[in-house]
Amino acid sequence: AARLCSGAGGEAESAGGDGAMLRHLARKLRASGPVTVAEYMREALTNPGQGYYTRRGGVGESGDFITSPEISQVFGELIGIWYISEWMAMGKPTTFQLVELGPGRGTLTEDILRVFKQLASVLSKCDVSVHLVEVSPKLSEIQAVMLTGGKVQPNPEDESAYMKGISKTGIPIFWYRDIQDVPPGYSFYLAHEFFDALPIHKFQRTEKGWREVLVDIDPEVPDQLRFVLSPSRTPATQNFIQPEETRDHVEVCPEAGVIVQRLASRIEKDGGAALVADYGHDGTKTDTFRGFRNHKLHDVLSAPGTADLTADVDFSYLRKMAQGKTATLGPIKQREFLKNMGIDLRLQVLLQNSGDTATREQLLHSYDMLMNPEKMGDCFNFFALLPHHRLVRPDKKDRPESKSPLLPVAGFNELLLK
């Protein structure tokens, strides 16, 4: 049901599309030669006219893949509790911005806002606002309907946001195309299934050294794409392959590195934290690039623009890119994180309060989807960026009276339920 973990079964489906993106790419390749996998992904996913996200963006049952928030409200509720837990641990600052990167249909934000409303007494002295970073016009419309009932103001003159509104629970919401447009300030960042769709470069070790994997037109078959190796080292090969690399095939996502650096700089300067939830690995996997269409694996080079393209997140690379500006925690498996956040207790409460068998069966089914190691429990990981002082107490010389122990970070340790 979810985008399958790399290596999971399923035949690659290669249904045709309307072919406009393929024709555009074929013309480009014939004119200027092979392109990097990153450039291919960028065109196929975000080309203004024919890109998958700009035109379709198929999240949910009727789309091409389904995500954890679409499966169960509990997922978003527990993430909402994580932010409140961290806000309390950091001394309850008087304002905080919730910033979500790539919010999908807005389901996750809606579940988090419901928790904020239920805990309004805790947040009563805090000024909360929501900031969504979304490039897809179609998805931002869906988000606006879900979160505000469609009551939004496009292109507000006085702000860097391209749209703003008020949530059904009374919280201001702003939309941006780039994280750099989000105003500075104490912020909690959320990236759920965001990094996996960013463009990757692929590299192959050969007898002549590292070569970059490129996308080219197949001279034997008109308008069919194929992978080729660069004849010599490319700039990306020189910049992104670490000298100590032991794998024979490597995927690197420089855009993810840039975004993590920006998040780390903001957290270091303004405070807050970032929570990343995605499928990935800790610098161990090789070829994870794959496509999804109608909930099935799809050939990545077939009918570009009609399928979601994705690759596992390399958390070891994200950790390196935080460059010591922030502390990092994880990656920790989704089932461990949710267990630590109290999902079992929440499930019991929902089961007790549900009046009919169908609802109870749905709750148990969605719990199984999220927690079963064979389904999403082991595929997905949680990773956090936090200020250093959150994990390491400042030097005792400065504050000898500070004897209280540091609060554990919820999710990565057991949540202390008070």
PyMOL commands that set and color helices and strands:
alter all, ss='L'
color gray80, all
select helices_A, chain A and resi 20-32+37-46+52-55+68-71+73-89+107-118+137-148+179-181+195-197+235-240+254-270+315-321+334-340+343-353+357-371+373-377+388-391
alter helices_A, ss='H'
color red, helices_A
select strands_A, chain A and resi 35-36+95-101+127-133+152-154+163-166+172-176+187-192+201-206+209-217+225-229+249-252+272-281+290-293+296-298+308-310+313-314+327-333+380-386
alter strands_A, ss='S'
color yellow, strands_A
deselect
rebuild
show_as cartoon
